[in-house]
């Protein structure tokens, strides 16, 4: 996807169309939130650990920050729509289900499993 396509896709986020970039999905909710969801690289659920997920959460936050620096449209989307950013880590069971692992809202991590 080239930069112009990404810019167009960023503005579609406000209309409810998610943007997938690598292992990160960005979408809005009807409650003024921007959900930034990262999908763990761990293949087997039993191998998931808090330390690994916490590191992957930091990686997703870094990826989102870098995307925001590259595309002011993303920063503007958040500001113009007064969105609160929520970071989430999830486990993807080969497309069958997404299992929430944790979220970070306002700097506080909430663990869903473990």
URRAFEN-V781428 format. One record per backbone hydrogen bond with DSSP energy under -0.5 kcal/mol. NH is the residue of the N-H (numbers start at 1). CO is the residue of the C=O. If there is no record, write none. Layout:
<<NH CO> <NH CO>>
This chain:
<<6 2> <7 3> <8 4> <9 5> <10 6> <11 7> <12 8> <13 9> <13 10> <14 10> <14 11> <15 12> <16 13> <17 12> <18 16> <19 26> <20 18> <21 19> <21 24> <24 21> <25 37> <26 19> <27 35> <28 13> <29 33> <32 29> <34 84> <35 27> <35 33> <36 34> <36 86> <37 25> <37 35> <38 36> <38 88> <39 23> <40 38> <40 90> <45 43> <47 44> <48 45> <53 49> <54 50> <55 51> <56 52> <57 53> <58 54> <59 55> <60 56> <61 57> <62 58> <63 59> <64 60> <65 61> <66 62> <67 63> <68 64> <69 65> <70 66> <71 67> <74 71> <75 71> <76 72> <77 73> <78 74> <79 75> <80 76> <81 77> <82 79> <83 78> <84 32> <86 34> <87 104> <88 36> <89 102> <90 38> <91 99> <93 91> <93 97> <94 92> <96 93> <99 91> <99 97> <100 98> <101 89> <102 89> <103 110> <104 87> <105 108> <106 85> <108 105> <109 107> <110 103> <111 109> <112 101> <113 101>>
